[in-house]
Amino acid sequence: MTGNARPLSGLDPAIAARLKRSVDGLVPAIAQQYDTGEVLMLGWMDDEALHRTLTSGRCTYWSRSREEYWVKGETSGHAQHVKSVALDCDADALLVKVDQVGPACHTGTRTCFDADVLPLGQ
């Protein structure tokens, strides 16, 4: 986020005023399958990514590594069609309920949270 300048956001000012962002101007966005409740992935959104997500019906994230916006599935075909977006009680995280097409994880698995389950009681 330190490199490329991002465009001004079209996000509704009332929504923007409520968001509590990280020092990088980002909010974590948890993608969840809308009908099963399966947690798919965690991405990051700034105001513009959230605006694009709300207005396009497709999840748009800010890629911290590439320092650019990316629409989930734009190149892979593994799209996330947005069903709803909610702020948590502190307005510092988003829950995006989606209809996931294909795998959500870049490794090719359905979810990013199935490969390394940590043991409890250790």
VENBELGI-V649371 format. One record per pair of residues at least 12 apart in sequence whose ideal C-beta (glycine too) atoms are under 6 Angstrom apart, sorted by sequence separation. I is the first residue (numbers start at 1). J is the second residue. D is the distance in Angstrom with one decimal. If there is no record, write none. Layout:
{{I/J/D} {I/J/D}}
This chain:
{{30/42/5.6} {49/61/5.7} {49/62/4.9} {58/71/5.3} {59/72/4.4} {84/97/4.6} {28/42/5.9} {29/43/5.0} {83/97/4.5} {29/45/4.7} {45/61/6.0} {46/62/5.0} {82/98/5.7} {44/61/6.0} {26/44/4.4} {27/45/5.4} {43/61/3.8} {44/62/5.1} {80/98/4.0} {81/99/4.4} {26/46/5.5} {49/69/5.9} {80/100/5.6} {25/46/5.2} {59/80/3.9} {79/101/4.6} {1/24/4.9} {78/101/5.8} {78/102/3.8} {57/82/5.0} {78/103/5.6} {16/47/5.3} {11/47/4.3} {59/96/6.0} {9/47/3.7} {9/48/4.1} {11/50/5.7} {11/51/4.0} {10/51/4.7} {9/51/5.3} {31/80/5.9} {34/83/4.1} {40/100/5.6} {4/67/4.8} {34/97/4.0} {41/104/4.7} {3/67/4.9} {40/104/3.8} {28/93/5.1} {29/94/4.2} {30/95/5.3} {31/96/5.1} {32/97/5.4} {34/99/5.9} {27/94/5.7} {29/96/5.4} {31/98/5.4} {33/100/5.6} {20/91/5.2} {40/111/5.1} {41/112/4.4} {19/91/5.7} {20/92/4.0} {18/91/4.7} {39/113/5.6}}
